[in-house]
């Protein structure tokens, strides 16, 4: 059950992720993330494509690009992993934004 306190905390993490903008090269940010998450070439390209088409160059945008990429893979297990990675990015477990410069 989602309490008001838990909901507020979750919204706060989302706002924080949306406010953390990529200051450097978005391609480099995706490359760093791809290394950390062991993304293959196709997944890396899909994340970059979704990041650009989404137009949100923030940690929130990267998380959304990763979870959108989950829809592109054939393996249910891999899609599940990508969805989980998106949540971890929002939680701040994968810091790629500040190192993308």
C-alpha positions in Angstrom: 0.0 0.0 0.0 1.3 3.4 -0.9 1.2 5.9 1.9 1.2 9.7 1.4 4.7 9.8 2.9 6.0 7.1 0.5 4.2 8.8 -2.4 5.8 12.2 -1.6 9.2 10.6 -1.3 8.8 9.0 -4.7 7.6 12.3 -6.3 10.6 14.0 -4.8 13.0 11.5 -6.4 11.3 12.0 -9.7 11.6 15.8 -9.4 15.3 15.5 -8.4 16.0 13.3 -11.5 14.2 15.7 -13.8 16.3 18.6 -12.4 19.6 16.8 -12.9 20.4 17.9 -16.5 23.1 16.5 -18.7 25.7 19.2 -18.8 28.0 17.6 -21.4 27.6 15.3 -24.4 24.4 13.2 -24.2 26.1 10.5 -26.4 28.9 10.2 -23.8 26.3 10.0 -21.0 24.6 7.1 -22.8 28.0 5.4 -23.4 28.9 5.6 -19.7 25.5 4.3 -18.8 25.8 1.5 -21.4 29.1 0.4 -19.8 27.6 0.3 -16.3 24.5 -1.6 -17.4 26.2 -3.9 -19.9 23.9 -2.7 -22.7 24.6 -4.3 -26.1 25.0 -2.1 -29.3 21.3 -2.3 -30.2 20.2 -1.4 -26.7 22.7 1.5 -26.5 21.4 2.8 -29.9 17.8 2.5 -28.7 18.5 4.3 -25.5 20.2 7.2 -27.3 17.4 7.4 -29.9 14.7 7.5 -27.2 16.6 10.0 -25.2 16.9 12.3 -28.2 13.3 11.8 -29.4 12.0 12.4 -25.8 13.8 15.7 -25.7 14.5 15.5 -22.0 18.2 15.6 -21.4 18.1 14.9 -17.7 18.5 11.8 -15.5 14.7 11.5 -15.7 15.0 11.5 -19.5 17.7 8.8 -19.4 15.5 6.7 -17.1 12.6 7.0 -19.5 14.8 6.2 -22.5 16.0 3.0 -20.8 12.5 1.9 -19.8 11.2 2.7 -23.3 14.1 0.5 -24.7 12.6 -2.3 -22.7 9.8 -2.4 -25.2 12.2 -2.9 -28.0 13.9 -6.0 -26.8 12.6 -9.5 -27.6 13.5 -11.2 -24.3 11.0 -10.7 -21.5 13.8 -11.2 -18.9 16.0 -8.5 -20.5 13.0 -6.2 -20.7 12.4 -6.7 -17.0 16.1 -5.9 -16.3 15.9 -2.7 -18.3 12.7 -1.6 -16.5 14.5 -2.2 -13.2 17.5 -0.2 -14.4 15.2 2.7 -15.1 14.0 2.6 -11.5 17.5 2.5 -10.2 18.5 5.5 -12.4 15.6 7.4 -10.8 16.7 6.3 -7.4 20.1 7.7 -8.2 22.0 4.4 -8.1 23.6 5.2 -11.5 25.2 8.6 -11.7 26.0 9.3 -15.3 24.9 12.9 -15.7 27.8 14.7 -13.9 30.4 12.5 -15.7 29.1 13.1 -19.2 31.0 16.4 -19.7 
